[in-house]
Amino acid sequence: MAAAGLGEDLLLANELVDPRAAQRLAAVAARARVTVAVDSVETIAVAAAAGLDEVLVDVDVGMPRCGCDPADAARLADEVRSAGLTVRGTMGYEGHLQHVVDADERRLGRPGPWPSWPLPLRRWAVT
């Protein structure tokens, strides 16, 4: 995308666990601003080792596929900073709600006829 001129501020909205893939992405970071998602100490270490210094903390918002537990997000942000990286913010993927037509049901995090996961709303800040 950077080589094609499609942007200079790129987000890989996924965690990197393969150091070789992280190194390839780091080569792109020489031409564009690159941000990657992290959701564990391991993914933070991969990003740091590759020199990918800007990250988003990925928070599980109810899909349980990726992302950290909301209760762990602030701790992971501290881990990011301890590794010398910058936290650009947080992200989450609420794909389990994309087909829920009723806006009130979406706000409650209830995926219609599918099983309902507990989705407590938590407020916290990353400074």
CNS distance restraints for C-alpha pairs under 8 A (distance, minus, plus):
assign (resid   1 and name CA) (resid   5 and name CA) 6.28 0.50 0.50
assign (resid   1 and name CA) (resid   6 and name CA) 5.13 0.50 0.50
assign (resid   1 and name CA) (resid   7 and name CA) 6.57 0.50 0.50
assign (resid   2 and name CA) (resid   6 and name CA) 5.72 0.50 0.50
assign (resid   2 and name CA) (resid   7 and name CA) 5.59 0.50 0.50
assign (resid   2 and name CA) (resid   8 and name CA) 6.14 0.50 0.50
assign (resid   2 and name CA) (resid  10 and name CA) 7.83 0.50 0.50
assign (resid   2 and name CA) (resid  28 and name CA) 7.10 0.50 0.50
assign (resid   2 and name CA) (resid  31 and name CA) 6.93 0.50 0.50
assign (resid   2 and name CA) (resid  32 and name CA) 6.33 0.50 0.50
assign (resid   3 and name CA) (resid  31 and name CA) 8.00 0.50 0.50
assign (resid   7 and name CA) (resid  32 and name CA) 7.59 0.50 0.50
assign (resid   8 and name CA) (resid  31 and name CA) 7.47 0.50 0.50
assign (resid   8 and name CA) (resid  32 and name CA) 4.53 0.50 0.50
assign (resid   8 and name CA) (resid  33 and name CA) 5.78 0.50 0.50
assign (resid   9 and name CA) (resid  32 and name CA) 5.95 0.50 0.50
assign (resid   9 and name CA) (resid  33 and name CA) 4.61 0.50 0.50
assign (resid   9 and name CA) (resid  34 and name CA) 6.01 0.50 0.50
assign (resid   9 and name CA) (resid  35 and name CA) 7.81 0.50 0.50
assign (resid  10 and name CA) (resid  32 and name CA) 7.05 0.50 0.50
assign (resid  10 and name CA) (resid  33 and name CA) 6.02 0.50 0.50
assign (resid  10 and name CA) (resid  34 and name CA) 4.85 0.50 0.50
assign (resid  10 and name CA) (resid  35 and name CA) 6.22 0.50 0.50
assign (resid  11 and name CA) (resid  34 and name CA) 5.86 0.50 0.50
assign (resid  11 and name CA) (resid  35 and name CA) 4.78 0.50 0.50
assign (resid  11 and name CA) (resid  36 and name CA) 5.88 0.50 0.50
assign (resid  12 and name CA) (resid  34 and name CA) 7.51 0.50 0.50
assign (resid  12 and name CA) (resid  35 and name CA) 6.23 0.50 0.50
assign (resid  12 and name CA) (resid  36 and name CA) 4.87 0.50 0.50
assign (resid  12 and name CA) (resid  37 and name CA) 6.60 0.50 0.50
assign (resid  13 and name CA) (resid  36 and name CA) 6.21 0.50 0.50
assign (resid  13 and name CA) (resid  37 and name CA) 5.57 0.50 0.50
assign (resid  14 and name CA) (resid  36 and name CA) 6.66 0.50 0.50
assign (resid  14 and name CA) (resid  37 and name CA) 5.26 0.50 0.50
assign (resid  14 and name CA) (resid  38 and name CA) 7.50 0.50 0.50
assign (resid  15 and name CA) (resid  36 and name CA) 6.68 0.50 0.50
assign (resid  15 and name CA) (resid  37 and name CA) 5.00 0.50 0.50
assign (resid  15 and name CA) (resid  38 and name CA) 5.29 0.50 0.50
assign (resid  15 and name CA) (resid  39 and name CA) 7.00 0.50 0.50
assign (resid  15 and name CA) (resid  43 and name CA) 6.31 0.50 0.50
assign (resid  16 and name CA) (resid  21 and name CA) 7.18 0.50 0.50
assign (resid  16 and name CA) (resid  22 and name CA) 6.35 0.50 0.50
assign (resid  16 and name CA) (resid  36 and name CA) 7.72 0.50 0.50
assign (resid  16 and name CA) (resid  37 and name CA) 7.68 0.50 0.50
assign (resid  16 and name CA) (resid  38 and name CA) 7.59 0.50 0.50
assign (resid  16 and name CA) (resid  43 and name CA) 5.97 0.50 0.50
assign (resid  16 and name CA) (resid  46 and name CA) 6.81 0.50 0.50
assign (resid  16 and name CA) (resid  47 and name CA) 7.20 0.50 0.50
assign (resid  17 and name CA) (resid  22 and name CA) 7.83 0.50 0.50
assign (resid  17 and name CA) (resid  42 and name CA) 7.36 0.50 0.50
assign (resid  17 and name CA) (resid  43 and name CA) 5.78 0.50 0.50
assign (resid  17 and name CA) (resid  46 and name CA) 6.32 0.50 0.50
assign (resid  18 and name CA) (resid  22 and name CA) 6.39 0.50 0.50
assign (resid  18 and name CA) (resid  46 and name CA) 7.34 0.50 0.50
assign (resid  19 and name CA) (resid  23 and name CA) 6.18 0.50 0.50
assign (resid  19 and name CA) (resid  46 and name CA) 5.81 0.50 0.50
assign (resid  19 and name CA) (resid  49 and name CA) 7.82 0.50 0.50
assign (resid  19 and name CA) (resid  50 and name CA) 7.08 0.50 0.50
assign (resid  20 and name CA) (resid  24 and name CA) 6.34 0.50 0.50
assign (resid  21 and name CA) (resid  25 and name CA) 6.27 0.50 0.50
assign (resid  22 and name CA) (resid  26 and name CA) 6.09 0.50 0.50
assign (resid  22 and name CA) (resid  46 and name CA) 6.89 0.50 0.50
assign (resid  22 and name CA) (resid  47 and name CA) 6.53 0.50 0.50
assign (resid  22 and name CA) (resid  50 and name CA) 5.69 0.50 0.50
assign (resid  22 and name CA) (resid  52 and name CA) 7.72 0.50 0.50
assign (resid  23 and name CA) (resid  27 and name CA) 6.51 0.50 0.50
assign (resid  23 and name CA) (resid  50 and name CA) 5.19 0.50 0.50
assign (resid  24 and name CA) (resid  28 and name CA) 6.97 0.50 0.50
assign (resid  25 and name CA) (resid  29 and name CA) 6.50 0.50 0.50
assign (resid  26 and name CA) (resid  30 and name CA) 6.88 0.50 0.50
assign (resid  26 and name CA) (resid  34 and name CA) 7.99 0.50 0.50
assign (resid  26 and name CA) (resid  50 and name CA) 6.11 0.50 0.50
assign (resid  26 and name CA) (resid  51 and name CA) 6.42 0.50 0.50
assign (resid  26 and name CA) (resid  52 and name CA) 5.96 0.50 0.50
assign (resid  27 and name CA) (resid  31 and name CA) 7.69 0.50 0.50
assign (resid  28 and name CA) (resid  32 and name CA) 6.29 0.50 0.50
assign (resid  28 and name CA) (resid  34 and name CA) 7.53 0.50 0.50
assign (resid  29 and name CA) (resid  33 and name CA) 5.63 0.50 0.50
assign (resid  29 and name CA) (resid  34 and name CA) 5.39 0.50 0.50
assign (resid  29 and name CA) (resid  52 and name CA) 7.41 0.50 0.50
assign (resid  34 and name CA) (resid  52 and name CA) 7.21 0.50 0.50
assign (resid  34 and name CA) (resid  54 and name CA) 6.94 0.50 0.50
assign (resid  35 and name CA) (resid  52 and name CA) 7.25 0.50 0.50
assign (resid  35 and name CA) (resid  53 and name CA) 7.64 0.50 0.50
assign (resid  35 and name CA) (resid  54 and name CA) 4.99 0.50 0.50
assign (resid  35 and name CA) (resid  55 and name CA) 5.04 0.50 0.50
assign (resid  35 and name CA) (resid  56 and name CA) 6.99 0.50 0.50
assign (resid  35 and name CA) (resid  88 and name CA) 7.99 0.50 0.50
assign (resid  36 and name CA) (resid  47 and name CA) 7.66 0.50 0.50
assign (resid  36 and name CA) (resid  52 and name CA) 7.47 0.50 0.50
assign (resid  36 and name CA) (resid  54 and name CA) 6.74 0.50 0.50
assign (resid  36 and name CA) (resid  55 and name CA) 4.84 0.50 0.50
assign (resid  36 and name CA) (resid  56 and name CA) 6.24 0.50 0.50
assign (resid  37 and name CA) (resid  55 and name CA) 5.47 0.50 0.50
assign (resid  37 and name CA) (resid  56 and name CA) 4.78 0.50 0.50
assign (resid  37 and name CA) (resid  57 and name CA) 5.83 0.50 0.50
assign (resid  37 and name CA) (resid  58 and name CA) 5.77 0.50 0.50
assign (resid  37 and name CA) (resid  91 and name CA) 7.93 0.50 0.50
assign (resid  38 and name CA) (resid  43 and name CA) 5.34 0.50 0.50
assign (resid  38 and name CA) (resid  44 and name CA) 5.79 0.50 0.50
assign (resid  38 and name CA) (resid  55 and name CA) 6.56 0.50 0.50
assign (resid  38 and name CA) (resid  56 and name CA) 6.24 0.50 0.50
assign (resid  38 and name CA) (resid  57 and name CA) 5.17 0.50 0.50
assign (resid  38 and name CA) (resid  58 and name CA) 5.74 0.50 0.50
assign (resid  38 and name CA) (resid  67 and name CA) 7.63 0.50 0.50
assign (resid  39 and name CA) (resid  43 and name CA) 6.43 0.50 0.50
assign (resid  39 and name CA) (resid  44 and name CA) 7.54 0.50 0.50
assign (resid  39 and name CA) (resid  57 and name CA) 5.89 0.50 0.50
assign (resid  39 and name CA) (resid  58 and name CA) 5.24 0.50 0.50
assign (resid  39 and name CA) (resid  59 and name CA) 6.98 0.50 0.50
assign (resid  39 and name CA) (resid  66 and name CA) 7.35 0.50 0.50
assign (resid  39 and name CA) (resid  67 and name CA) 4.99 0.50 0.50
assign (resid  39 and name CA) (resid  68 and name CA) 5.00 0.50 0.50
assign (resid  39 and name CA) (resid  76 and name CA) 7.43 0.50 0.50
assign (resid  40 and name CA) (resid  44 and name CA) 6.31 0.50 0.50
assign (resid  40 and name CA) (resid  68 and name CA) 6.78 0.50 0.50
assign (resid  40 and name CA) (resid  76 and name CA) 6.89 0.50 0.50
assign (resid  41 and name CA) (resid  45 and name CA) 6.19 0.50 0.50
assign (resid  41 and name CA) (resid  76 and name CA) 7.15 0.50 0.50
assign (resid  41 and name CA) (resid  79 and name CA) 7.10 0.50 0.50
assign (resid  42 and name CA) (resid  46 and name CA) 6.39 0.50 0.50
assign (resid  43 and name CA) (resid  47 and name CA) 6.24 0.50 0.50
assign (resid  44 and name CA) (resid  48 and name CA) 6.08 0.50 0.50
assign (resid  44 and name CA) (resid  79 and name CA) 7.71 0.50 0.50
assign (resid  44 and name CA) (resid  80 and name CA) 6.30 0.50 0.50
assign (resid  44 and name CA) (resid  83 and name CA) 7.61 0.50 0.50
assign (resid  45 and name CA) (resid  49 and name CA) 6.00 0.50 0.50
assign (resid  45 and name CA) (resid  83 and name CA) 7.57 0.50 0.50
assign (resid  46 and name CA) (resid  50 and name CA) 6.31 0.50 0.50
assign (resid  47 and name CA) (resid  51 and name CA) 6.27 0.50 0.50
assign (resid  47 and name CA) (resid  52 and name CA) 5.03 0.50 0.50
assign (resid  47 and name CA) (resid  53 and name CA) 6.97 0.50 0.50
assign (resid  48 and name CA) (resid  52 and name CA) 5.82 0.50 0.50
assign (resid  48 and name CA) (resid  53 and name CA) 6.35 0.50 0.50
assign (resid  48 and name CA) (resid  83 and name CA) 6.59 0.50 0.50
assign (resid  48 and name CA) (resid  84 and name CA) 7.57 0.50 0.50
assign (resid  48 and name CA) (resid  85 and name CA) 6.89 0.50 0.50
assign (resid  52 and name CA) (resid  85 and name CA) 7.79 0.50 0.50
assign (resid  53 and name CA) (resid  84 and name CA) 7.38 0.50 0.50
assign (resid  53 and name CA) (resid  85 and name CA) 4.58 0.50 0.50
assign (resid  53 and name CA) (resid  86 and name CA) 5.94 0.50 0.50
assign (resid  54 and name CA) (resid  85 and name CA) 5.89 0.50 0.50
assign (resid  54 and name CA) (resid  86 and name CA) 4.79 0.50 0.50
assign (resid  54 and name CA) (resid  87 and name CA) 6.07 0.50 0.50
assign (resid  54 and name CA) (resid  88 and name CA) 6.35 0.50 0.50
assign (resid  55 and name CA) (resid  85 and name CA) 7.28 0.50 0.50
assign (resid  55 and name CA) (resid  86 and name CA) 6.22 0.50 0.50
assign (resid  55 and name CA) (resid  87 and name CA) 5.21 0.50 0.50
assign (resid  55 and name CA) (resid  88 and name CA) 5.78 0.50 0.50
assign (resid  55 and name CA) (resid  89 and name CA) 7.42 0.50 0.50
assign (resid  56 and name CA) (resid  87 and name CA) 5.78 0.50 0.50
assign (resid  56 and name CA) (resid  88 and name CA) 5.49 0.50 0.50
assign (resid  56 and name CA) (resid  89 and name CA) 4.96 0.50 0.50
assign (resid  56 and name CA) (resid  90 and name CA) 4.89 0.50 0.50
assign (resid  56 and name CA) (resid  91 and name CA) 6.35 0.50 0.50
assign (resid  57 and name CA) (resid  67 and name CA) 7.73 0.50 0.50
assign (resid  57 and name CA) (resid  68 and name CA) 7.92 0.50 0.50
assign (resid  57 and name CA) (resid  73 and name CA) 6.78 0.50 0.50
assign (resid  57 and name CA) (resid  76 and name CA) 7.28 0.50 0.50
assign (resid  57 and name CA) (resid  77 and name CA) 6.75 0.50 0.50
assign (resid  57 and name CA) (resid  87 and name CA) 7.22 0.50 0.50
assign (resid  57 and name CA) (resid  89 and name CA) 6.44 0.50 0.50
assign (resid  57 and name CA) (resid  90 and name CA) 4.62 0.50 0.50
assign (resid  57 and name CA) (resid  91 and name CA) 6.23 0.50 0.50
assign (resid  58 and name CA) (resid  66 and name CA) 7.57 0.50 0.50
assign (resid  58 and name CA) (resid  67 and name CA) 4.56 0.50 0.50
assign (resid  58 and name CA) (resid  68 and name CA) 6.25 0.50 0.50
assign (resid  58 and name CA) (resid  90 and name CA) 5.78 0.50 0.50
assign (resid  58 and name CA) (resid  91 and name CA) 4.86 0.50 0.50
assign (resid  58 and name CA) (resid  92 and name CA) 5.52 0.50 0.50
assign (resid  59 and name CA) (resid  66 and name CA) 7.62 0.50 0.50
assign (resid  59 and name CA) (resid  67 and name CA) 4.23 0.50 0.50
assign (resid  59 and name CA) (resid  68 and name CA) 4.74 0.50 0.50
assign (resid  59 and name CA) (resid  69 and name CA) 6.14 0.50 0.50
assign (resid  59 and name CA) (resid  70 and name CA) 5.80 0.50 0.50
assign (resid  59 and name CA) (resid  73 and name CA) 6.73 0.50 0.50
assign (resid  59 and name CA) (resid  90 and name CA) 6.94 0.50 0.50
assign (resid  59 and name CA) (resid  91 and name CA) 6.06 0.50 0.50
assign (resid  59 and name CA) (resid  92 and name CA) 5.06 0.50 0.50
assign (resid  60 and name CA) (resid  64 and name CA) 6.15 0.50 0.50
assign (resid  60 and name CA) (resid  65 and name CA) 7.46 0.50 0.50
assign (resid  60 and name CA) (resid  66 and name CA) 6.05 0.50 0.50
assign (resid  60 and name CA) (resid  67 and name CA) 4.23 0.50 0.50
assign (resid  60 and name CA) (resid  68 and name CA) 5.35 0.50 0.50
assign (resid  60 and name CA) (resid  69 and name CA) 5.68 0.50 0.50
assign (resid  60 and name CA) (resid  70 and name CA) 6.61 0.50 0.50
assign (resid  60 and name CA) (resid  92 and name CA) 6.01 0.50 0.50
assign (resid  60 and name CA) (resid  93 and name CA) 7.30 0.50 0.50
assign (resid  61 and name CA) (resid  67 and name CA) 7.83 0.50 0.50
assign (resid  61 and name CA) (resid  70 and name CA) 7.67 0.50 0.50
assign (resid  61 and name CA) (resid  92 and name CA) 5.90 0.50 0.50
assign (resid  61 and name CA) (resid  93 and name CA) 6.58 0.50 0.50
assign (resid  61 and name CA) (resid  94 and name CA) 6.08 0.50 0.50
assign (resid  61 and name CA) (resid 119 and name CA) 6.99 0.50 0.50
assign (resid  62 and name CA) (resid  94 and name CA) 6.85 0.50 0.50
assign (resid  62 and name CA) (resid  96 and name CA) 7.44 0.50 0.50
assign (resid  62 and name CA) (resid 109 and name CA) 7.76 0.50 0.50
assign (resid  62 and name CA) (resid 117 and name CA) 6.33 0.50 0.50
assign (resid  62 and name CA) (resid 118 and name CA) 7.57 0.50 0.50
assign (resid  62 and name CA) (resid 119 and name CA) 6.27 0.50 0.50
assign (resid  63 and name CA) (resid  93 and name CA) 7.57 0.50 0.50
assign (resid  63 and name CA) (resid  94 and name CA) 6.70 0.50 0.50
assign (resid  63 and name CA) (resid  95 and name CA) 7.07 0.50 0.50
assign (resid  63 and name CA) (resid  96 and name CA) 6.03 0.50 0.50
assign (resid  67 and name CA) (resid  92 and name CA) 7.03 0.50 0.50
assign (resid  68 and name CA) (resid  72 and name CA) 6.33 0.50 0.50
assign (resid  68 and name CA) (resid  73 and name CA) 6.44 0.50 0.50
assign (resid  69 and name CA) (resid  73 and name CA) 6.69 0.50 0.50
assign (resid  70 and name CA) (resid 122 and name CA) 7.35 0.50 0.50
assign (resid  72 and name CA) (resid  76 and name CA) 6.19 0.50 0.50
assign (resid  73 and name CA) (resid  77 and name CA) 6.17 0.50 0.50
assign (resid  74 and name CA) (resid  78 and name CA) 6.35 0.50 0.50
assign (resid  74 and name CA) (resid 124 and name CA) 7.48 0.50 0.50
assign (resid  74 and name CA) (resid 125 and name CA) 7.59 0.50 0.50
assign (resid  74 and name CA) (resid 126 and name CA) 6.67 0.50 0.50
assign (resid  75 and name CA) (resid  79 and name CA) 6.33 0.50 0.50
assign (resid  76 and name CA) (resid  80 and name CA) 6.15 0.50 0.50
assign (resid  77 and name CA) (resid  81 and name CA) 6.39 0.50 0.50
assign (resid  77 and name CA) (resid  87 and name CA) 6.54 0.50 0.50
assign (resid  77 and name CA) (resid 126 and name CA) 7.08 0.50 0.50
assign (resid  78 and name CA) (resid  82 and name CA) 6.10 0.50 0.50
assign (resid  79 and name CA) (resid  83 and name CA) 6.22 0.50 0.50
assign (resid  80 and name CA) (resid  84 and name CA) 6.67 0.50 0.50
assign (resid  80 and name CA) (resid  85 and name CA) 5.41 0.50 0.50
assign (resid  80 and name CA) (resid  86 and name CA) 6.79 0.50 0.50
assign (resid  80 and name CA) (resid  87 and name CA) 6.78 0.50 0.50
assign (resid  81 and name CA) (resid  85 and name CA) 5.17 0.50 0.50
assign (resid  81 and name CA) (resid  86 and name CA) 6.12 0.50 0.50
assign (resid  81 and name CA) (resid  87 and name CA) 7.18 0.50 0.50
assign (resid  89 and name CA) (resid 126 and name CA) 7.43 0.50 0.50
assign (resid  94 and name CA) (resid  98 and name CA) 7.06 0.50 0.50
assign (resid  96 and name CA) (resid 111 and name CA) 6.09 0.50 0.50
assign (resid  97 and name CA) (resid 106 and name CA) 6.00 0.50 0.50
assign (resid  97 and name CA) (resid 109 and name CA) 6.83 0.50 0.50
assign (resid  97 and name CA) (resid 110 and name CA) 7.20 0.50 0.50
assign (resid  97 and name CA) (resid 111 and name CA) 5.39 0.50 0.50
assign (resid  99 and name CA) (resid 111 and name CA) 7.90 0.50 0.50
assign (resid 100 and name CA) (resid 105 and name CA) 7.02 0.50 0.50
assign (resid 100 and name CA) (resid 106 and name CA) 6.11 0.50 0.50
assign (resid 100 and name CA) (resid 111 and name CA) 6.08 0.50 0.50
assign (resid 100 and name CA) (resid 112 and name CA) 6.10 0.50 0.50
assign (resid 101 and name CA) (resid 105 and name CA) 7.89 0.50 0.50
assign (resid 101 and name CA) (resid 106 and name CA) 7.58 0.50 0.50
assign (resid 102 and name CA) (resid 106 and name CA) 6.38 0.50 0.50
assign (resid 103 and name CA) (resid 107 and name CA) 6.22 0.50 0.50
assign (resid 104 and name CA) (resid 108 and name CA) 6.31 0.50 0.50
assign (resid 105 and name CA) (resid 109 and name CA) 6.26 0.50 0.50
assign (resid 105 and name CA) (resid 110 and name CA) 5.38 0.50 0.50
assign (resid 105 and name CA) (resid 111 and name CA) 7.29 0.50 0.50
assign (resid 105 and name CA) (resid 112 and name CA) 7.15 0.50 0.50
assign (resid 106 and name CA) (resid 110 and name CA) 6.02 0.50 0.50
assign (resid 106 and name CA) (resid 111 and name CA) 7.15 0.50 0.50
assign (resid 108 and name CA) (resid 119 and name CA) 7.99 0.50 0.50
assign (resid 109 and name CA) (resid 116 and name CA) 7.83 0.50 0.50
assign (resid 109 and name CA) (resid 117 and name CA) 7.96 0.50 0.50
assign (resid 109 and name CA) (resid 119 and name CA) 6.52 0.50 0.50
assign (resid 110 and name CA) (resid 116 and name CA) 5.55 0.50 0.50
assign (resid 110 and name CA) (resid 117 and name CA) 7.46 0.50 0.50
assign (resid 111 and name CA) (resid 115 and name CA) 7.11 0.50 0.50
assign (resid 111 and name CA) (resid 116 and name CA) 6.33 0.50 0.50
assign (resid 112 and name CA) (resid 116 and name CA) 7.97 0.50 0.50
